[in-house]
Amino acid sequence: MKKQAFTYIITILIIAIIVIAISFLVKNQKNNLMTIKNLDDKIQASASSESMINIAIADEKFKDNLKDLYFKKAASVNPKFLDEIPGENKKYILQSDNSIENKGFKLKAYLKYKNIEYAHEAYGTIANQIYTKGIAILNKNVIDEEDYQETLDSFNNLDVSKSTYINFLELDGKDYHLARDGNSFIIYEIEEIVEGESVEEIKNIVSKESINKSLYIKQKNGSLTVDENMKLRGIIDIDNIILNQDLKIHGIYLHRNEILSENSSVKVDGIAINMNGNSENNIDANYNFNNIYNYAKLIDNFIKAKIYSIQAS
């Protein structure tokens, strides 16, 4: 009898130990599952906040935000491209940042996902690097094919109609001359008048502008002959230039055809862009970012963000 009672007690103890062990294992498993779930939620929150950065950078509207920031229309902006991202309380903060280069950006993305708050920061540059790295003459040998084509498209479709700081002067396909007239310059064509056996040349002035005014001068076909040493400011896009004297350009020169000259040159203080892959003889270019920046708002591919780092914060 005592032996049987002892056996019952031992059996109950064993069952109790087994039940306690099973309870411990179940609880531990639940904790492990909860830990895994929390880790998964944290990973999802982290991935989502990083995705917010990538989606913003790829959005065309973000370029407008960067433009506002770069040209100081705003010290910071709050872009909204959040519909594609899961989570709550999503927001961006875009600020100017100089840690990588002057007038770069810092983009911070916040979100709350299943009660987990997460954020990522991205640091990058705003201005297209082809305009900031000191190259005096851009051509397809010094920049990649994508940047080169974007540059051609930007300048071939240049629109200054809404600009208040640069005048647009478009010349037709005739042969014109450029000369100085006091504090101004004149563009004229020579008309020959025949009277009997004599021929008289008359200057027909088609434009007179201050030498200090910024201009976008464009001529397709025809030619422009530089009669004396001249300095122009702005964007100069002339198909055919004939030099009797030097032409100085403070700004941007679009080089389309070979320059006809014996000893003179086009002296660029800013940047020159070889639009057709022609010889760059008779071009003396000095890189000057300030003279590019003056007209940067007109250049479609001037704003081109590049991210250098993304990190959790």
C-alpha positions in Angstrom: 0.0 0.0 0.0 2.8 2.4 1.0 4.7 1.4 -2.2 1.6 2.2 -4.3 1.1 5.6 -2.7 4.8 6.4 -3.2 4.4 5.5 -6.9 1.4 7.9 -7.2 3.3 10.7 -5.6 6.3 10.1 -7.9 3.9 10.1 -11.0 2.3 13.3 -9.9 5.6 15.0 -9.4 6.8 13.9 -12.9 3.6 15.1 -14.5 3.9 18.5 -12.6 7.5 18.8 -13.8 6.4 18.0 -17.4 3.6 20.6 -17.2 5.9 23.3 -15.8 8.5 22.5 -18.5 5.8 22.7 -21.3 4.5 25.9 -19.8 8.0 27.4 -19.8 8.7 26.3 -23.4 5.3 27.7 -24.6 6.0 31.0 -22.8 9.5 31.1 -24.2 8.3 30.4 -27.7 5.7 33.2 -27.4 8.5 35.6 -26.3 10.6 34.4 -29.2 7.8 34.9 -31.6 7.1 38.4 -30.2 10.8 39.3 -30.4 10.9 38.1 -34.0 7.7 40.0 -34.8 9.1 43.2 -33.2 12.3 42.7 -35.1 10.4 42.2 -38.3 8.4 45.4 -37.6 11.6 47.3 -36.9 13.1 46.0 -40.2 9.9 47.0 -42.0 9.9 50.5 -40.4 13.6 50.9 -41.3 13.1 49.7 -44.8 10.0 52.0 -45.2 11.8 55.1 -44.0 14.7 54.4 -46.3 12.3 53.8 -49.2 10.8 57.2 -48.5 14.2 58.7 -49.3 14.6 56.8 -52.6 11.0 57.6 -53.7 11.5 61.3 -53.0 14.8 61.5 -55.0 13.2 59.8 -58.0 10.1 62.0 -58.0 10.2 64.9 -60.6 8.4 67.2 -58.1 11.4 66.8 -55.7 13.5 68.6 -58.3 11.3 71.7 -57.8 11.8 71.5 -54.0 15.6 71.2 -54.5 15.5 74.2 -56.9 13.6 76.3 -54.3 16.2 75.3 -51.7 19.2 75.9 -53.9 18.2 79.3 -55.1 17.1 80.3 -51.6 13.4 80.6 -52.1 13.1 78.6 -48.9 15.5 77.6 -46.1 13.7 74.3 -45.7 10.8 72.6 -47.4 8.4 69.7 -46.5 7.9 67.6 -49.7 5.0 65.2 -49.8 5.4 62.0 -51.9 4.1 59.6 -49.3 1.2 57.7 -50.7 3.3 54.7 -51.7 4.8 54.1 -48.3 3.0 52.1 -45.6 2.8 53.6 -42.1 1.6 56.6 -40.1 2.8 60.1 -39.3 5.0 60.1 -42.4 6.9 63.3 -43.2 10.0 64.7 -44.9 12.2 67.5 -43.8 14.5 68.9 -46.5 17.2 71.3 -45.5 20.3 73.0 -46.9 23.5 71.3 -45.8 27.1 72.0 -46.5 28.7 68.8 -45.2 29.5 67.4 -48.7 29.7 70.6 -50.8 28.4 74.1 -50.5 24.6 74.3 -51.0 24.0 70.6 -50.7 21.0 69.0 -49.0 20.0 66.9 -46.1 16.7 65.0 -46.4 15.2 63.4 -43.3 12.3 60.9 -43.6 10.1 60.0 -40.6 7.4 57.4 -40.2 5.5 55.5 -37.5 4.9 51.8 -38.4 2.9 49.6 -35.8 3.9 52.0 -33.0 7.6 51.9 -34.0 9.0 55.3 -35.0 11.9 55.3 -37.4 13.9 57.9 -39.5 16.6 58.0 -42.1 18.8 60.8 -43.2 20.2 61.3 -46.7 23.1 63.7 -47.6 23.8 64.8 -51.1 24.5 67.5 -53.6 21.9 69.5 -55.6 23.8 71.1 -58.5 24.7 68.8 -61.4 28.3 67.8 -60.9 29.2 68.6 -64.5 28.8 72.3 -63.7 30.7 72.2 -60.4 33.8 70.2 -60.9 35.8 72.8 -62.7 35.7 71.6 -66.3 36.1 74.6 -68.6 34.9 73.0 -71.9 32.2 70.3 -71.7 32.2 67.7 -74.5 31.4 64.0 -74.8 35.0 63.0 -73.9 34.9 64.5 -70.4 31.3 63.7 -69.3 29.3 60.5 -69.8 26.8 60.0 -72.6 23.7 60.6 -70.4 24.9 63.9 -69.0 26.1 65.0 -72.4 22.7 64.3 -74.0 20.8 66.0 -71.2 23.1 69.1 -71.6 22.4 69.2 -75.3 18.7 68.9 -74.7 18.8 71.6 -72.0 20.5 74.2 -74.2 18.7 73.3 -77.4 15.4 74.0 -75.6 16.5 77.0 -73.6 13.6 79.3 -72.7 14.3 82.8 -71.4 10.9 84.2 -72.1 10.0 84.5 -68.3 13.4 85.7 -67.2 13.7 89.3 -65.9 17.5 89.5 -65.8 18.5 88.4 -69.4 17.4 89.8 -72.7 16.8 87.6 -75.7 18.3 88.6 -79.0 17.6 86.3 -82.0 19.4 87.0 -85.3 18.2 85.6 -88.6 20.4 83.8 -91.0 22.1 86.8 -92.5 25.7 87.9 -92.1 26.2 90.4 -89.3 29.0 92.3 -87.6 29.6 93.1 -84.0 31.3 96.3 -82.9 31.6 98.6 -79.9 29.8 102.0 -79.7 30.7 103.8 -76.5 29.3 101.9 -73.5 27.2 99.8 -75.9 27.7 97.4 -78.6 26.0 97.2 -82.0 25.1 94.4 -84.3 24.8 95.5 -87.9 24.6 94.2 -91.5 26.4 95.9 -94.4 24.2 96.9 -97.3 25.7 97.7 -100.6 24.1 100.5 -102.6 25.1 100.7 -106.2 24.9 104.1 -108.0 26.3 103.9 -111.4 29.8 102.6 -111.2 30.2 103.4 -107.5 29.3 101.1 -104.6 28.5 102.5 -101.2 28.4 100.4 -98.0 25.9 101.4 -95.4 25.7 100.0 -91.9 22.2 98.9 -91.0 22.1 98.5 -87.2 19.7 95.8 -86.1 20.5 95.9 -82.4 22.2 98.2 -79.8 22.7 97.0 -76.2 24.6 98.0 -73.1 27.9 96.1 -72.7 26.9 95.4 -69.1 23.6 93.8 -69.9 23.2 90.0 -69.8 22.0 88.7 -73.1 21.0 85.4 -74.7 22.2 85.8 -78.3 21.1 83.1 -80.7 21.7 82.8 -84.4 21.0 79.7 -86.6 22.9 79.7 -89.9 24.3 83.1 -91.0 27.4 84.5 -89.3 28.6 87.0 -86.9 31.9 88.8 -87.6 33.7 90.4 -84.6 35.2 93.6 -85.8 37.0 94.7 -82.6 37.9 93.4 -79.2 34.5 92.8 -77.4 33.2 91.5 -74.1 29.7 90.1 -73.9 27.8 88.8 -70.8 25.3 86.0 -70.9 24.7 82.9 -73.1 26.1 83.1 -76.6 24.8 80.6 -79.2 26.0 81.6 -82.6 26.4 79.0 -85.4 29.3 80.7 -87.2 31.7 83.1 -85.6 34.3 85.0 -87.6 37.0 86.7 -85.6 38.9 89.8 -86.6 39.6 90.5 -82.9 39.1 88.6 -79.7 35.6 88.0 -78.3 35.3 87.7 -74.5 32.3 86.0 -73.1 31.5 86.2 -69.4 29.0 83.4 -69.0 28.2 80.4 -71.3 29.4 79.8 -74.8 27.6 77.2 -77.0 30.2 76.1 -79.5 28.5 74.7 -82.7 30.9 75.1 -85.6 34.6 75.8 -86.0 35.6 79.4 -85.4 37.1 81.2 -88.4 40.2 83.2 -87.3 43.9 83.6 -87.9 45.2 84.9 -84.5 42.1 85.7 -82.4 40.0 83.6 -80.1 36.8 83.3 -78.1 37.8 83.8 -74.5 35.3 82.3 -72.2 35.1 83.1 -68.5 32.5 80.7 -67.3 32.0 77.5 -69.3 32.0 76.4 -73.0 29.9 73.6 -74.3 30.9 71.7 -77.4 27.5 71.0 -78.9 28.5 69.1 -82.1 32.0 67.7 -81.4 33.8 70.2 -83.5 37.4 71.4 -83.1 38.0 73.5 -80.1 40.8 75.5 -81.7 40.5 79.2 -81.0 38.6 78.7 -77.8 40.4 79.9 -74.6 38.1 78.9 -71.7 38.6 79.6 -68.0 36.2 77.9 -65.6 34.3 80.3 -63.5 31.3 79.0 -61.5 29.9 82.4 -60.6 29.5 83.2 -64.3 27.6 79.9 -64.7 25.5 80.4 -61.6 24.2 83.7 -63.0 22.2 81.7 -65.6 21.7 78.4 -63.7 17.9 78.9 -63.3 17.6 78.8 -67.1 19.4 75.5 -67.4 17.1 72.5 -67.1 19.7 70.0 -66.1 21.5 72.3 -63.6 19.6 70.7 -60.7 20.4 67.0 -60.5 20.5 65.5 -57.0 23.1 63.0 -56.1 23.0 61.1 -52.8 26.3 60.3 -51.1 25.0 58.6 -47.9 21.8 57.3 -46.3 21.8 56.4 -42.6 19.4 55.6 -39.8 19.0 58.5 -37.3 
